[in-house]
Every structure is written in C-alpha cells, then in structure tokens.
C-alpha cells in the first residue's frame, strides 16, 4: 500500500507536480464566463474572443521559447493579447481593463480542491505553471486550491515545453522523494516532462491534449480523486 512507503518526514514523501492551466482550473470556460459578463455577448462571440486571446498568448509564448522574443510573464502576454483584440475590433476597448486580471479568477474543476486536499495529506504537492507569479497568487487566494509550493514560468524565464522549466520543478522537490510525477491534461506537457526525467500522470480534461497511441505515461487517472486512489495502491 502507498502508506507503507510514507514517512513522517516531508523529505521522504513522494512529490507530485501539477500543471495548473487546463489541468487544475478550467481556463477556457472561466475566460468565456468573464468575457460574457463584461460584454454581454453570447456563446459564439465569446468563444471567438477567448479562442483568439489564447491563440495570441500561445503565439507570444512560442516566440519566447524559440528565442525570438525576450521573456515576459503571462499577465503581460494577456494584456498584449487583449490590446491586440481591441485593435482588431474583436473586443470593445472598454472591455480590456476589466479582463486584465481575468486569469487570476479561473475556476477549479469540480474535483480539483478535494483532490488536492486529499493528495496534500500524503504527498508533496507542487504547482508548475506557465502562469505568472501574480496570476498564481490570485488563483491561490481565490480558488481554495492547496499546494505546498507553486512555481511559475518566471522562475525559469521561459515557457513550457522548454526543458528549463521542468528542471526548476526537479530542483524544488526533495531528493529523497525520487523522481516526481508531472500531472497534466496535456500530452505534450507530459512528453516534455518525461524527457526531463520526471514520471508522468495523465488526467483528461475538456480542451486538453489527449495521449497519442505511441504515448506510454506512468499513470492515467479519471480525475484527481482517482489519481489519489491509484497512488495508494
């Protein structure tokens, strides 16, 4: 049983590293709700805004990871994306300011808070996110999510899937814990984590990146409650 390898010393506890955006929180759904609340628009229009918003952020992140742009934290990328949407007349200019901090108010999935609370009693729980420190502080205070440490792309000055960000997580987890698990709803994230020397656990989420037939992750779980149960067997 999982309990037999546990110790009262935190350094001996297994370590679990969680992706945050999309895995622990419903990023797209939460942004749609906030865009709709600010603009009063319906589903089609809000989907267009959020899709373009996230595409612009992903484009900026790729430029940074490819070395074509200097690092900027995620809240700055969000602001640049919103300003571009307004310039392209995809979003009203007056909607920009209320949405600047939208990423700090993303809603956890229904199993997230309970699952993290269960896991935190048995393992060292670490967040590892492309989100900035400012965004992660907001999420920590508003969502009820429990972790022992949370790490940002700012700590590595790059974005996933660059190897440097996973090395930050590896250096932050106790050596006695062994190789930590990276838990994500994005197969591309887990592949990069495995290449960096981490174990992997896939949890499906809407709008995630499902595994390919060639993927062989160490664990697959239905949700965080199931992940906790599988780790205990």
C-alpha positions as CSV (number, residue, x, y, z in Angstrom):
1,X,0.0,0.0,0.0
2,X,1.0,3.6,-0.6
3,X,1.1,4.2,3.2
4,X,3.9,1.8,3.7
5,X,6.3,4.0,1.8
6,X,5.3,7.1,3.7
7,X,7.2,8.7,6.4
8,X,6.6,11.4,9.0
9,X,9.4,13.3,7.4
10,X,8.3,15.5,4.5
11,X,11.6,14.9,2.6
12,X,10.6,11.2,2.3
13,X,7.1,11.9,0.8
14,X,6.6,11.3,-2.9
15,X,6.3,14.6,-4.9
16,X,3.5,15.4,-7.4
17,X,4.0,18.3,-9.7
18,X,0.8,19.7,-11.3
19,X,0.2,21.7,-14.4
20,X,-2.3,24.4,-13.5
21,X,-3.9,26.0,-16.5
22,X,-6.4,23.5,-18.0
23,X,-5.5,20.7,-15.6
24,X,-6.4,22.2,-12.2
25,X,-8.5,25.1,-13.5
26,X,-11.0,25.5,-16.4
27,X,-9.1,28.2,-18.2
28,X,-11.2,28.4,-21.3
29,X,-14.6,28.1,-19.6
30,X,-13.7,30.6,-17.0
31,X,-12.5,33.1,-19.5
32,X,-15.7,32.7,-21.6
33,X,-17.8,33.4,-18.5
34,X,-15.8,36.6,-17.7
35,X,-15.9,37.8,-21.3
36,X,-19.6,37.2,-21.5
37,X,-20.1,39.1,-18.1
38,X,-18.1,42.1,-19.3
39,X,-19.5,42.3,-22.9
40,X,-23.0,40.8,-22.6
41,X,-22.3,38.7,-25.7
42,X,-23.5,35.2,-26.4
43,X,-21.7,31.9,-26.8
44,X,-20.4,32.3,-30.4
45,X,-18.9,35.8,-29.8
46,X,-17.3,34.9,-26.5
47,X,-15.9,31.7,-27.9
48,X,-14.3,33.8,-30.7
49,X,-12.8,36.2,-28.3
50,X,-11.3,33.6,-26.0
51,X,-10.0,31.4,-28.9
52,X,-8.2,34.5,-30.4
53,X,-7.0,35.5,-26.9
54,X,-5.4,32.2,-26.1
55,X,-4.0,31.9,-29.7
56,X,-2.3,35.2,-29.3
57,X,-0.8,34.2,-25.9
58,X,0.4,30.9,-27.4
59,X,2.0,32.8,-30.3
60,X,3.9,35.0,-27.9
61,X,5.0,32.0,-25.8
62,X,6.3,30.3,-28.9
63,X,8.4,33.3,-29.8
64,X,9.9,33.3,-26.3
65,X,10.6,29.6,-26.2
66,X,12.1,29.8,-29.7
67,X,14.4,32.6,-28.6
68,X,12.8,35.1,-30.9
69,X,11.5,37.4,-28.1
70,X,12.6,38.3,-24.6
71,X,10.7,36.7,-21.7
72,X,7.6,38.4,-20.3
73,X,5.3,37.0,-17.6
74,X,1.9,35.7,-18.6
75,X,-0.1,38.7,-17.3
76,X,1.9,40.9,-19.7
77,X,1.1,38.5,-22.5
78,X,-2.5,38.5,-21.6
79,X,-2.6,42.3,-21.7
80,X,-0.9,42.4,-25.1
81,X,-3.3,39.9,-26.4
82,X,-6.3,41.9,-25.2
83,X,-5.0,45.1,-26.7
84,X,-4.5,43.3,-30.0
85,X,-8.0,42.0,-29.9
86,X,-9.3,45.6,-29.3
87,X,-7.1,46.9,-32.1
88,X,-8.5,44.2,-34.4
89,X,-12.1,45.2,-33.3
90,X,-12.7,41.7,-31.9
91,X,-13.2,43.1,-28.4
92,X,-14.5,46.5,-27.3
93,X,-11.8,48.7,-26.0
94,X,-13.7,49.3,-22.7
95,X,-13.7,45.6,-22.0
96,X,-9.9,45.4,-21.8
97,X,-9.4,46.8,-18.3
98,X,-12.0,44.5,-16.6
99,X,-10.4,41.5,-18.2
100,X,-6.7,42.3,-17.4
101,X,-6.9,40.2,-14.2
102,X,-9.3,37.5,-15.5
103,X,-6.6,34.8,-15.3
104,X,-6.5,35.4,-11.5
105,X,-10.1,34.3,-11.2
106,X,-10.1,31.0,-13.1
107,X,-12.4,28.3,-11.6
108,X,-11.1,24.9,-10.5
109,X,-12.6,21.8,-11.9
110,X,-15.1,20.1,-9.7
111,X,-12.7,17.5,-8.3
112,X,-9.7,19.8,-8.0
113,X,-10.0,21.3,-4.5
114,X,-11.0,17.9,-2.9
115,X,-8.4,16.0,-4.9
116,X,-5.5,18.4,-4.0
117,X,-6.6,18.3,-0.3
118,X,-6.5,14.5,-0.3
119,X,-3.2,14.4,-2.1
120,X,-1.6,17.0,0.1
121,X,-2.0,14.8,3.2
122,X,0.1,12.1,1.6
123,X,2.4,13.7,-0.9
124,X,4.3,16.9,-1.5
125,X,2.1,18.9,-3.9
126,X,3.8,21.4,-6.2
127,X,2.2,23.5,-9.0
128,X,4.2,24.2,-12.1
129,X,2.6,26.7,-14.5
130,X,3.2,29.0,-17.4
131,X,1.1,31.4,-15.4
132,X,3.0,34.3,-13.8
133,X,3.5,34.7,-10.1
134,X,0.9,37.4,-10.0
135,X,-1.7,35.1,-11.6
136,X,-0.8,32.2,-9.3
137,X,-1.1,34.3,-6.2
138,X,-4.5,35.3,-7.3
139,X,-5.5,31.7,-8.0
140,X,-4.1,30.6,-4.7
141,X,-6.2,33.1,-2.8
142,X,-9.5,32.8,-4.7
143,X,-9.8,29.1,-5.6
144,X,-9.2,27.1,-2.4
145,X,-6.5,25.1,-4.1
146,X,-4.0,23.6,-1.7
147,X,-0.3,23.0,-2.5
148,X,3.0,23.1,-0.7
149,X,4.7,25.2,-3.3
150,X,3.8,26.7,-6.6
151,X,6.4,27.5,-9.4
152,X,6.0,29.9,-12.3
153,X,7.5,30.2,-15.7
154,X,9.0,33.3,-14.2
155,X,11.3,31.1,-12.2
156,X,12.7,29.6,-15.4
157,X,12.4,32.7,-17.6
158,X,10.9,30.5,-20.3
159,X,7.7,28.6,-21.0
160,X,6.7,25.0,-21.3
161,X,7.7,22.8,-23.1
162,X,11.3,24.1,-22.7
163,X,13.4,21.8,-20.6
164,X,14.4,24.6,-18.2
165,X,11.0,24.9,-16.6
166,X,10.9,21.2,-15.7
167,X,14.4,21.5,-14.2
168,X,13.1,24.2,-11.9
169,X,10.5,21.7,-10.6
170,X,13.1,18.9,-10.3
171,X,15.4,21.2,-8.3
172,X,12.5,22.2,-6.0
173,X,11.4,18.7,-4.9
174,X,13.2,16.8,-2.2
175,X,15.8,14.4,-3.5
176,X,14.5,11.6,-1.1
177,X,11.1,11.8,-2.9
178,X,12.5,10.2,-6.0
179,X,11.6,11.4,-9.5
180,X,8.4,13.5,-9.1
181,X,5.2,12.8,-11.1
182,X,4.2,15.5,-13.5
183,X,0.4,15.5,-13.7
184,X,-1.3,17.2,-16.7
185,X,-4.2,17.1,-19.1
186,X,-1.8,17.9,-22.0
187,X,0.1,15.0,-23.5
188,X,2.7,17.5,-25.0
189,X,3.4,18.7,-21.4
190,X,3.9,15.1,-20.1
191,X,6.2,14.2,-23.0
192,X,8.5,17.2,-22.2
193,X,8.4,16.3,-18.5
194,X,9.4,12.7,-19.2
195,X,12.3,13.9,-21.4
196,X,13.5,16.0,-18.4
197,X,13.5,12.9,-16.1
198,X,10.0,13.2,-14.4
199,X,7.4,10.4,-14.1
200,X,4.1,11.2,-15.7
201,X,0.4,11.0,-14.9
202,X,-2.3,11.9,-17.4
203,X,-5.7,13.3,-16.2
204,X,-8.2,14.1,-19.0
205,X,-9.9,17.4,-19.1
206,X,-12.1,19.2,-21.7
207,X,-9.9,21.1,-24.2
208,X,-6.9,19.1,-23.1
209,X,-4.4,17.4,-25.3
210,X,-5.1,13.6,-25.2
211,X,-2.4,11.0,-25.5
212,X,-1.4,9.6,-28.9
213,X,-1.3,5.8,-29.4
214,X,2.5,6.0,-29.0
215,X,2.4,7.6,-25.6
216,X,3.2,5.5,-22.5
217,X,2.6,7.5,-19.4
218,X,3.3,6.0,-15.9
219,X,-0.3,6.6,-14.7
220,X,-3.6,7.5,-16.2
221,X,-6.4,8.6,-13.9
222,X,-10.0,9.7,-14.4
223,X,-9.6,12.7,-12.1
224,X,-7.7,13.8,-9.0
225,X,-9.7,11.6,-6.7
226,X,-8.9,8.6,-8.9
227,X,-5.3,9.7,-9.0
228,X,-5.1,9.7,-5.2
229,X,-6.6,6.2,-5.1
230,X,-4.2,4.9,-7.8
231,X,-1.2,6.3,-5.9
232,X,-2.3,4.5,-2.8
233,X,-2.4,1.0,-4.4
